[in-house]
């Protein structure tokens, strides 16, 4: 170091020397100065691990110490993470151990590590130090005097794992002068073996290769190989990253571990591998068995238990693979006469395959197979066949024979041949014998008919549903032919009808065709089971159209129009001809027809521009295929309307102070017969209108109306009646105090001014009281008012006043008496009469318009009125005799002892062998149209099933209504009397179910009922209502109403004399309710009135306990009320209106338009 003198001589470059130099200057002073040492060289990372590293470098002369600065490259707080290593007394050839710790670690101590080192002060503050131990031998070799080295190193321990460090080494002289730094970077991590793999694996050897992870060391690695198997092991060391293992055992699992290590013995993470050697090839491969379809193989193997065999045909093609755990195998499904080659591979325990051994062999020869007739004509048979042997030098000998002689023999080198010159419709026996190299194989045979000739001269005759066919065939073999007829309807070829005739029959009749439809018939001649003529005999034809069954005429109120309605006839109708005539007048109209799928659907049309109230003759003819059906005829009368008003007005004559006479002529009857006249008087000026028709003399007297009806005349009254003159001339005495249909012809007011008018009626309707005219619902016209007439003063005014007073007093007395009489009558009605039983009434007829008020009255006080009515019905009919039901031999036929049929109405069956054979617990029940419209019966018992079906057959029943489940609340209510899957015999009656439709509230089943004694049969439909509890009522009235319409729609198709058989369990409660609602609906439709009480009364006179509970009786009244309300409110969802209920069942006939039942859309 220089002194503090100001004179500083120039110095030469001394950096090349690392020894102290003596420097002389002119002035009188001297000192020792150290130059900077040379930096270290060849700094490298000799080893690195998870928490340590070995650094090595070389030093120059004069370097006696060094300082190492370790910087953590991953930390942002550099001063906190740096480490300093001071190595004093540096000796070349030594490796020092340094244990490091950072300031943040718990191992940090208060004093600096390495107390033996010089004061370790460097540039920048250090946060951590490393403790340096004594020198050890270098990493390359042991130090010796003979081989001096400048290489020095340090092993740094205690570093952070997986961290990037920068190591900077400063060389130092004895006085601590530092040279230029030398730096390197590294990342602490374990060195390990990666990607250890085995290649070139054979039965006895393999090659190992691997990689070293981040081999940043400047020193070489050595690799220790450890090989272990189930019976031994061996180890060896290599210096490269690959090696070969030899002299291994076949089909053996080897566990191989490779360790990398330094010369100092430290090891990194090893690599590990398991590998199987391949099995050795099989030996002694041989063929053991040969047949036409298989070859047997066998072999030997010392080290394999599993084998794969590849089979190739003629050493080429895609191989077939077989596997076995045996040392032999039979390879099947081979072709005869064909060479096959086989490769056998041993398979190791891990699926590794060894080298294969091969062998070839040929299968034996065989005969023909799969003889096929590829073409047959009337005189030719063409054959093809297959050979199980693919050899090309086969010759095939063909022999043909028939029962008629004419044998043929041929040979061919091909597997196809055609025999020609044969006879149509003849059976031939054909034999094929294969031969190869003079050795015949197994022969094959086939029987084949030649085709018959086509039929000719096809003739067809038809009616609406049947076609008869006749044809000819001229073949010699035709007596042995049958014929297949295929009949297809135009536009529906997918549903062809096929008919096969008997042998030799050249005619057929085909029924069940669709009327009015075009068809094509094809007739094939057939011999044997399947051989038919190549072409059919062909003919087109058309069935006759079905006529319209009937049609109804409906008038349009107040319109000269007729609405014609009819059901579309079955089959196809391309159009309808409607002819309307009256005398010499005639009009024809052509309408569009019905497609087949709408058969049974309603068809309607309007005939307009007719005359009112006129009878017309109408013919409707169905048309199809240029054919006409027989016309359907009917006579219809058009509607009436308001009569034409007369041109004149009535005449008033013979005027007195309180009366007049009115004369008028009858109205013209061109709009309908005149039913009545009403004479109207007015003191006002307004024109007449329908509102005045319900005005009476009393209204006039009270001042409520200046106009009133004073006299009413029906045209059927005798001409000599009071107030009438001649037949078409009418004279009315007004004021004579007569009464006509609720109208009082009171005296007129003296000095009054009156005008007269006449109302003429073609249809007259009275109001709810049945007395006064309802003008809005009547067909009426009015004449003009007459001229006004003025009445003179009454000459006896005083007498008139007295008379008026007397009349008023009498009226008051009459009114008071009437009120007193009404009160006494009401009081008497509520008095109890326990001492005398009143005979019940038979009828309580209520008009429809009054029923709602009647229902509310009877419903009051918890249905008190209905309860009284039902109580009156309890004893109805109970005294009628029941002798047949009480006979000892018949008691077991009754389900309940208290429900026995009355003798007067019981259903009697035919007697077979015993007088009691005629008994069944059933009664005829009256309907609206017939006294025997229904049969009410109990649910059949096991011992009455035959009697039940005998009754169905003998009484011609087409519909059965079942209102109970077979089991209710765990008790049997009715035996299941019908078959479910297969037909079943019930005595001489066989019943078969043909369809079943299950809906939430009911089930519809169709049956065919056949009498085995006569072979006659007819259809039967069962309507099974499943939502009606015993002794209860359905949830809603519309359920039963809809169900009733469903049954009635079906009965329209049944014979009119066929009764509906109804049953529940006892055949009284639910059964009676159903029959009653049917009668009530008809009564409402036809009479505009309803009699619930009377209908139940009538039913109980025919079978006991009909409508069994009060709830059922109230339910009937509720049904009527709901129907009344629905008609009044024009609600069509409660009951069916002009809708065929059965149309929801698309698989049941007839099918018309779609409808709705109880919310279930079809």
Beta strands, then each sheet from edge to edge (+ up, - down):
strand 1: 21-22
strand 2: 32-33
strand 3: 41-48
strand 4: 52-58
strand 5: 65-72
strand 6: 83-87
strand 7: 94-101
strand 8: 128-137
strand 9: 151-157
strand 10: 164-172
strand 11: 182-187
strand 12: 193-199
strand 13: 206-212
strand 14: 222-229
strand 15: 232-238
strand 16: 242-245
strand 17: 253-261
strand 18: 271-276
strand 19: 283-290
strand 20: 295-300
strand 21: 306-313
strand 22: 316-324
strand 23: 328-331
strand 24: 339-347
strand 25: 353-362
strand 26: 368-376
strand 27: 380-387
strand 28: 394-402
strand 29: 408-412
strand 30: 416-420
strand 31: 427-436
strand 32: 439-440
strand 33: 444-449
strand 34: 456-462
strand 35: 467-472
strand 36: 482-489
strand 37: 492-500
strand 38: 507-510
strand 39: 518-527
strand 40: 531-532
strand 41: 537-542
strand 42: 551-556
strand 43: 559-567
strand 44: 573-582
strand 45: 585-594
strand 46: 602-607
strand 47: 615-624
strand 48: 627-628
strand 49: 632-637
strand 50: 651-653
strand 51: 660-665
strand 52: 676-682
strand 53: 707-714
strand 54: 729-734
strand 55: 739-740
strand 56: 743-744
strand 57: 753-763
strand 58: 779-782
strand 59: 789-790
strand 60: 846-847
strand 61: 922-925
strand 62: 934-937
strand 63: 959-962
strand 64: 967-968
strand 65: 971-972
strand 66: 984-986
strand 67: 989-998
strand 68: 1002-1011
strand 69: 1016-1025
strand 70: 1060-1063
strand 71: 1089-1090
strand 72: 1156-1157
strand 73: 1160-1161
sheet 1: 1+ 2-
sheet 2: 3+ 4- 9+ 7+ 8- 6- 5+ 10- 11+
sheet 3: 12+ 13- 16+
sheet 4: 15+ 14- 17+ 18-
sheet 5: 19+ 20- 23+
sheet 6: 22+ 21- 24+ 25-
sheet 7: 26+ 27- 30+
sheet 8: 29+ 28- 31+ 32-
sheet 9: 29+ 28- 31+ 33-
sheet 10: 34+ 35- 38+
sheet 11: 37+ 36- 39+ 40-
sheet 12: 37+ 36- 39+ 41-
sheet 13: 42+ 43- 46+
sheet 14: 45+ 44- 47+ 48-
sheet 15: 45+ 44- 47+ 49-
sheet 16: 50+ 51- 54+
sheet 17: 53+ 52- 57+ 58-
sheet 18: 53+ 52- 57+ 59-
sheet 19: 55+ 56-
sheet 20: 60+ 71-
sheet 21: 61+ 62- 70- 63- 69- 68+ 67- 66+
sheet 22: 64+ 65-
sheet 23: 72+ 73-
end
